[in-house]
């Protein structure tokens, strides 16, 4: 049931699910948790919330949490089939940024890895970078 509209004009649903409370965070598999914490805090402005090195750390940006699971963490154990959980793939964290071209120059100077060149579409501009383990992060600047 639609209860109201949010300030952006989107419908706000106040229905509760019997089991799911909210999104807790996004989990990335990493090979070196301390290195990943340094990457996200130094280059992207995340704050360290909790860490249990070498297995796990939780970093956040605003209300959003990124769970970094290294070898030995319960969140990185093999599946029952034996398949290993690995970094990489195409699903990604999307960060809304301002002045994307200037930020790209800054990140290139810092030696970060880029997956593509700056793309522009009707919704805005975006580019993908990788964390030290190959997990993708999209930097997105909405169209004005």
C-alpha positions, 0 to 999 in steps of 0.5 A, spaced: 500 500 500 502 506 498 502 511 504 505 517 501 510 521 496 517 522 498 521 529 497 523 526 490 516 524 488 517 517 489 512 513 492 514 511 499 511 504 501 510 503 509 509 495 508 513 491 513 516 484 511 515 478 516 523 477 516 527 482 512 528 488 515 532 492 511 538 492 506 544 491 511 550 492 506 554 490 500 559 484 501 565 484 497 570 478 497 577 481 498 584 478 499 587 483 503 582 486 508 587 491 511 589 493 504 582 494 502 580 498 508 586 503 506 583 503 499 576 505 501 578 510 506 583 513 503 581 514 496 573 514 496 572 517 503 569 511 507 569 510 514 572 504 518 566 502 523 569 495 525 575 490 523 577 483 525 583 483 521 585 479 517 578 476 516 573 482 516 572 489 516 566 494 515 566 500 512 561 505 511 559 511 507 553 515 510 548 510 512 551 505 507 555 499 509 560 495 505 562 488 508 569 486 506 570 479 507 577 476 507 580 469 507 578 465 513 571 470 514 565 466 515 562 470 509 567 468 504 567 460 505 566 455 499 559 454 497 557 447 499 558 445 492 566 447 493 565 453 489 570 458 492 567 465 493 571 470 489 572 478 488 570 481 481 564 480 477 560 485 474 555 487 479 557 493 483 557 498 488 555 505 485 557 512 488 554 518 486 559 523 485 560 531 483 565 533 478 566 526 475 572 528 470 576 532 476 575 526 480 577 521 475 584 525 474 585 525 481 584 517 482 588 516 475 594 520 479 593 516 485 594 510 480 587 507 481 585 501 476 579 503 471 575 498 467 573 503 462 573 510 459 568 516 462 561 514 459 555 519 458 548 517 457 541 520 458 542 519 466 548 522 467 556 520 466 559 514 469 566 510 469 568 504 473 574 503 477 576 497 481 579 496 488 585 492 489 582 485 488 578 487 482 571 488 485 568 494 481 565 500 483 562 505 479 562 512 479 556 516 477 554 523 476 547 524 475 545 529 469 543 536 471 
